[in-house]
């Protein structure tokens, strides 16, 4: 599960850097997208563990 989280964070970082490389809001967008992705991974992990 930790490897999945690492890959997701790295992919989000690459996309944010490519799209918003010169913007001052890149860090905020990265933090927001990472929080959403980690929330969804957590929900997915709990859903598969309960079955």
C-alpha positions as CSV (number, residue, x, y, z in Angstrom):
1,X,0.0,0.0,0.0
2,X,2.9,2.3,0.8
3,X,4.3,1.8,-2.7
4,X,0.9,2.8,-4.2
5,X,0.9,6.0,-2.2
6,X,4.4,6.8,-3.2
7,X,3.6,6.3,-6.9
8,X,0.5,8.4,-6.7
9,X,2.2,11.3,-4.9
10,X,5.1,11.2,-7.5
11,X,2.6,11.2,-10.4
12,X,0.7,14.1,-9.0
13,X,3.9,16.0,-8.4
14,X,5.0,15.5,-12.0
15,X,1.7,16.7,-13.4
16,X,1.6,19.8,-11.2
17,X,5.1,20.7,-12.1
18,X,4.4,20.3,-15.8
19,X,1.2,22.3,-15.7
20,X,2.0,25.0,-13.1
21,X,5.8,25.2,-13.1
22,X,6.0,29.0,-13.1
23,X,3.0,29.6,-10.9
24,X,3.2,30.5,-7.2
25,X,0.2,28.2,-6.5
26,X,1.8,24.9,-7.6
27,X,2.5,23.9,-3.9
28,X,-1.1,24.5,-2.9
29,X,-2.5,22.6,-5.9
30,X,0.0,19.7,-5.1
31,X,-1.1,19.6,-1.5
32,X,-4.8,19.6,-2.4
33,X,-4.5,16.9,-5.0
34,X,-2.3,14.8,-2.7
35,X,-4.8,15.1,0.1
36,X,-7.7,14.1,-2.1
37,X,-5.7,11.1,-3.5
38,X,-4.7,9.9,-0.1
39,X,-8.3,10.2,1.1
40,X,-9.5,8.1,-1.8
41,X,-6.7,5.5,-1.3
42,X,-7.7,5.3,2.3
43,X,-11.3,4.7,1.5
44,X,-10.4,2.1,-1.1
45,X,-8.1,0.3,1.4
46,X,-10.8,0.2,4.0
47,X,-13.4,-1.0,1.5
48,X,-11.3,-4.0,0.4
49,X,-10.3,-4.9,4.0
50,X,-13.9,-5.1,5.2
51,X,-15.0,-7.7,2.6
